Amino acid sequence: MNALDVVSVGALVLLGLIMLILLFQYLRLRGIWKMMLVCRSATRWARMWEMENRELRSALRAEKAHVEQLQGKLKILQSLIPSA
């Protein structure tokens, strides 16, 4: 085996090592990518729930205002009816 063969084998081993490192990086990045997709989906659901909660709170406030209005009208009507 001459010097050129040793250099060629060394370069081949180095290329194999680089390929192994790239494979590990790919696997790690794939895991991060999957985690990012899960987080994005969870964020989308959280936004929808937040919007729904806002709408429900708004509807509840409107219902409470309506109940107060009806209670006020009831008091006025009760005051118009003479007590026996």
C-alpha positions in Angstrom: 0.0 0.0 0.0 1.6 3.3 -1.1 1.0 6.8 0.2 -1.7 7.6 -2.3 -3.7 4.6 -1.1 -3.4 5.7 2.5 -4.6 9.2 1.6 -7.5 7.8 -0.4 -8.5 5.5 2.5 -8.2 8.4 4.9 -10.4 10.6 2.7 -12.9 7.8 2.4 -13.0 7.3 6.2 -13.4 11.1 6.7 -16.2 11.2 4.2 -17.9 8.4 6.0 -17.5 10.3 9.3 -19.0 13.4 7.8 -21.9 11.4 6.4 -22.5 9.9 9.9 -22.5 13.4 11.4 -24.9 14.7 8.8 -27.2 11.7 9.5 -27.3 12.5 13.2 -28.0 16.2 12.4 -30.8 15.2 10.1 -32.4 13.0 12.7 -32.1 15.7 15.3 -33.6 18.4 13.0 -36.4 16.0 12.0 -37.3 15.7 15.7 -37.2 19.5 16.1 -39.3 19.9 12.9 -42.0 17.5 14.2 -42.0 19.3 17.6 -42.5 22.6 15.8 -45.4 21.2 13.8 -47.1 20.0 17.0 -46.5 23.4 18.7 -48.0 25.2 15.6 -51.1 23.0 15.7 -51.5 23.5 19.5 -51.1 27.3 19.0 -53.9 27.2 16.3 -56.2 25.3 18.7 -55.4 27.7 21.5 -56.3 30.7 19.3 -59.6 29.1 18.3 -60.4 28.3 22.0 -59.5 31.9 23.0 -61.7 33.3 20.3 -64.6 31.0 21.3 -64.1 32.0 25.0 -64.2 35.7 24.0 -67.4 35.2 22.1 -69.0 33.2 25.0 -68.0 35.9 27.5 -69.5 38.6 25.3 -72.7 36.6 24.9 -72.8 36.1 28.7 -72.4 39.9 29.3 -75.2 40.5 26.8 -77.4 38.0 28.6 -76.7 39.5 32.0 -77.5 43.0 30.7 -80.8 41.6 29.2 -81.7 40.0 32.6 -81.0 43.2 34.4 -83.2 45.1 31.9 -86.0 42.6 32.4 -85.7 42.8 36.2 -85.9 46.6 35.9 -89.1 46.3 33.8 -90.5 43.8 36.3 -89.9 46.2 39.2 -91.7 49.0 37.3 -94.6 46.7 36.5 -94.8 45.5 40.1 -94.9 49.0 41.3 -97.8 49.8 39.0 -99.9 46.9 40.4 -101.6 48.0 43.6 -100.7 45.8 46.6 -103.7 44.1 48.2 
